[in-house]
Amino acid sequence: MKIGPIKLSFAEPPGLSVAWPSHRGAGAAPIHPVEPASDGWTSAQTSLTMRMVLLVGCATSVALAVAVGDPSPYLTADLELARLLRGMAVLKALMVAAGLGAIGWRMGNPMERRTAALYVVGASAVAGATALIWQLTWLGPASLVFHVGGILLLLVAFADGRCGRAALTTTEVKDFRGSIGR
């Protein structure tokens, strides 16, 4: 029983130039560099701008949450519950910090403006919700916003990851493996 080759095919995202070795095989179509998409952000200056928008958005949402909430009545009412909730807020803040690091790293690569905007909205939502939880104010809505923002970030990252793959075929993979001695 003979099993045929498995074909892998992923669409090449705009702005990605794939440079395969020159030994791709006879008859293989050349891969030409693709110009950046008109709505893609590619330069280092724009990458810095995206990161600054991310930080300003998160700082603004945290500042608004701190301005709205006053934890003093809740701290005097039930200190043990307040400590528990603030401990949860610290754990959420660590998750937000890790997420901001990952999003900031991702913004160093080309991406569409819509994707960047969704990252900023989701990150700002989870940062502001974490600050509301720290302030012990509006815990129900803050928890809802935190989880909706987290789900938004996961969906955007999933969609972004699916679009970030280069075009591959079985022949190109075999040729590349052959070039490295496998």
Sequence and secondary structure as in RCSB ss.txt:
>XXXX:A:sequence
MKIGPIKLSFAEPPGLSVAWPSHRGAGAAPIHPVEPASDGWTSAQTSLTMRMVLLVGCATSVALAVAVGDPSPYL
TADLELARLLRGMAVLKALMVAAGLGAIGWRMGNPMERRTAALYVVGASAVAGATALIWQLTWLGPASLVFHVGG
ILLLLVAFADGRCGRAALTTTEVKDFRGSIGR
>XXXX:A:secstr
             TT      TTS TT          TTEE SHHHHHHHHHHHHHHHHHHHHHHHHH   HHHH
HH HHHHHHHHHHHHHHHHHHHHHHHHHHHHTTS EEHHHHHHHHHHHHHHHHHHHHHHTT SHHHHHHHHHHHH
HHHHHHHHHHHHHT     HHHHHHHHHHTT 
